[in-house]
Amino acid sequence: MLRLSSPIATLIAVVFVLSVSSLSLAQVADNAAKEAYNEGIAQMQAGQLESAISLFKAALVQDPNYIDAYLNLGVVYFQAKRYDEALEQFRKVVEKNPQSVDGFANLGRVQNKLKRPAEAEEAFRSALAIKAEDPSLLAELGKVQYGRNAYEAAIETIEKCHQAGGGDETTYYYLGKAYQKQEKSAQAIAALEKSLSFDAKNYTAHFALGQIYHGQQKYTKAAASFKAAMEAEPGKYQASQNYAVAIESADPDAIDANITNWNAFIRMARNNPKAKDQVAEAEQHIKELQTRKEALKKQ
């Protein structure tokens, strides 16, 4: 019974911010293209995506080599979740300008969104070939590599990002998780603690620390980490379940306290269909604890 909840949805959600071209007035010869482009920028900033799409297309009719219009048309398509169309525009950008860092970077972001990590990695490497050691590009490449289960590569890339002056709670989290996957607990703990120095309420970092400490049979530390995760995001039932596991592992004889913790987990998870099996197991375990308690009274 005393097994940790599987780390469902414990990864930080990564939001890639697409690069847009300059929002200043376009420097192109065709006034009609420039006018449509600049109005498209205004509509994009106002959240009027369909209008922006029409205007960027109008600019491209006037000037088929208007790279900024392709780039921002791709950004708008991405914002509208029209990922295949965004991909087409960013491909046009890099075809017309093979030195476009933004074009390759955005291409990588869309490929990653389309769950094509190999293609995403290739695009980010192309961007880095133009703008070597760029921290933000290294960070995004490292996250893609982690998603491909290429943990050694992710570690190397994210460490380069940090050496280049980059790094935030997300990069240190992925670094910690990559070290964890490589069973390098000391490095994993150091990276996850660094992630928490940026954001003390980082649920996923606390959760990952709890997993590592539990694996080391440091149950009190594990319980503290899972409790911190619960406080960071009170609605996540996995942390509550793992907290109950860690506390009981630390002191199996504290039957009343353990029953209390399992009941707290059940209250949190009962209405979540994904937790149906875990709730049933917890209810059965509480019955076992109660039976044990009664048996001890009779001794």
N, C-alpha and C positions, 0 to 999 in steps of 0.2 A: 504493500500500500504506500509506503513512504518513498515515493519517487517524485522527482521534480516534474512540474508541468513542462511540456515541450515548449520551446521558445517561439510560440506563435506570434507573428507580427512584432517581434522585438527589435527589428531593424529600424533605424531612423528613416523616416520617409525623406527621400532626397528630392529636392526641388531644383531642377536646373533652370537657371535664368539665362534666357537666350540673349545673345549679343545683338544689339540693333545698331544700325548705322547712325551717323550724326544726325541730330534733329535740327541742325541749322539749315539755312536755305541751301538747296541743292545747287551745285556748281555744274550745270550742264547747259549746253548750247540751246537746246530746244526749249523755248519758253513754255510751250504747252505741256511738255513732259514735266518741267520744273513745277509748274502750277499744280498739276494733278498730284505729283509726288508730295509736295508740301501740305496740300489739303488732306492727302492720305495720312500723313503723320499726325495732323490735328485730329482726324477722326479716330485713329488708333489710340491716341492719348485719351480721347473721350470715351473709349470703350465701344465705339461704333464699328465693330469688326467688319460687317458686311460692306458698309460704305467704304471703309479703308481698303478692303480687297478690290472693290470696283475701281477705286481711284488709282491704286498701284498698278492695276492691269491697264488702265488708261494711259498711265505714264509709260508703260512698256510698249504700248502700241506706237506711241510717239517716238520712243527711243529704245529699241530692242537690246541695246548694250548698257542699259542703265542698271549697273550692278547693285546700287543701294536700293533700288526699287525691288529687285529680285529678293534681296536680303530681307527687307521689311515685309514683303508679301509673305515670305516663308515664316517670319515671326508671327504675323497675324493668323496664318493658317494653323500654326502651332497653338496659339492662344485659343483658337476655335476648335481645337482637338481634331483638326483635319490633317493628320500626321503624314499621310502619303503625299498629299499635295505640298506640305511644307518641305518634305524630303526632296521633291522635284525641284523646288525653287533653290534650295541650298546646293543641290548638285549643279544647277546652272551657274550659281555664284562661283564655285570652285573651277568649273570648266572655263569660265570667262576670265577668272582671275585666280590662277593656281597659287598665288601668294596671300590669299585671303584667310587670315587666321579666324576671323569671325565666321566665315563660310564653313570651314572645316569643323570648328568647335560646335556650331549649331547643327551641322550634319551629324556629329557624334551624339548630340543630345537627342535628336529625333530618333536616330537608330537605337539608342538605349531605350527610349520610350516605346519603340516598336518591338522591344525584347530581342534585339539583334546585337548582343554584346560584342561579338567578334568584329562586326562592321563598325560599331561605336568605338571600339578600341583603335581600330585602324584610322578612323577619322581624327581622334584625339592625338594619335601619334603624328599624323600629318600636320596638325596644328602646331605641335611641339617642335616639329622639324623646322618650322618657320620662326617660332618664338620659343626658343629653348629655355628650359628651366622656369617657365611661367608657373607660379604657385597655384593659380586657380585651375589651369589646365591639368597640372599634375594631380591636383585633388580630384578632379572629375575622372581622370584616367584611373586613379587608384580605386575609386568607388566602383567603376565598371569592372576592373580586374577582380575585386572582391566578389562582385556578383557572378563572375565566371568561375568562382572557386579557385582562382589563381592566387592563393594567399601569399606565397613568397613574392610574387611580382607586385602584389598590392602593397606589401610591407615596404619593398624597395622604393616604389613610386611615392607612397605617402611620406616616407622618411625624407625623400628628396624635396617634396613639397614643404615640409617643415624646415629643412635646411635652407631653402630658398626664401624663408621668411613668411610662409603661409601657415595655415593651420587654424582650426576652430574646433568647437565641440564635436562636429560631425567627422572631421578627418581623424581626430584622435580616437573617436569611437570605433571607426572602421579599422584603424590601426590596432586597437585593442582586440577587436573581434578576430582580426587576421592572426595576431599572435596567439589568441586563444585556440583557434583552429589548428595552429602549429604546435599546440601543447607547450607553449612558452609562457607559463603563468605569470612569472615575475614581470616580464615585459608587458603582458596583457594588462595586468593590474595597474602598472605605472601609466600606461596610455589611457585607460579608462578613468583613472583618477584625474589625469590631466584634462580629459573631456569634461569631467564634473567641475573642474576649476573655472571653466567657461560658463557652465550652466548647471548649478547645483540641483536643479529639478529635472535633469535628463533621465527620464524613466528607463530608457534602454540601456544606458551606461550602468545605472544601479542594478538593473536586472542581470546584466552580464556579469557584473562583479559578484552578485549573489550566486550565480551558477559556478563561477570559478571557486569561490570560497567553499561552497558545498562539496564540490569535487575534491577539495583538499581536506574535507572533514572538519573544516573550521566553521562549525554550525552556528555559533553565536555571531560571527562576522557575516555569515550568509544571511541569517535572520535580519540583521541590521540593514543589510543592503536591500533585501526584499521589502522591508518595512519602509525604507526611503523611497523605493519604487512605488509602493502603495500610496504614499503621501504625495508623490509627484503627480500620479494619475490614478485617483481613487477608484475609477471605474474598471481598471484592468484586473480581471479575476485571476490571471496566472500568477501575479505577484502575491496575491492573498493565499493561493494554494501553496506556493513554494515557501511562503513565510510559515504556514502551519507545518509543512514538512520539516523545515529547518529547526523550528522550535522543538518539535517532538523528537527529532534526531538528537538535539542537544540534551534533552531531559525527558526520556520516555516515561519516567515515573510520575511526572506532573500531569496526572490524568485529567483533572478538572480544567487546568489551563489549556491542555491540548484539545479537549472537547470544545471549549470556548472558541479557540482559534478555528477549528473545523466548522463550527456553526457559523462563524463570521464569514468564512469562505462560501458556504452554502447560500447564505443570505445574499451575498454579492452576485453569485453565479447562477442562481436558480432559474432566472428568466432568460438566460442566454442559451439558445439552442446548441451552440458550439461546445458548451460546457456540460451537456447532458450526462455523458459518461463519467466525467470527473465528479459531478455532484452525486451520482449514484454510488460511486466508490467511496466518497466521503461519508455519505449517510450510512453505508455498511460499516465503515471503519469506526464511526461514532458508536454504533451498536457493539462492536467488538471492545471498544474502550470501556463502555458502560458495563459489559459483562465482566471484564477484567476487574473493574472497580468493585463490583458486588462480590466477586470471588475473594478479593483482598479483605473485604469487611468480614468475611466468614472465617478467616484464618486466626 
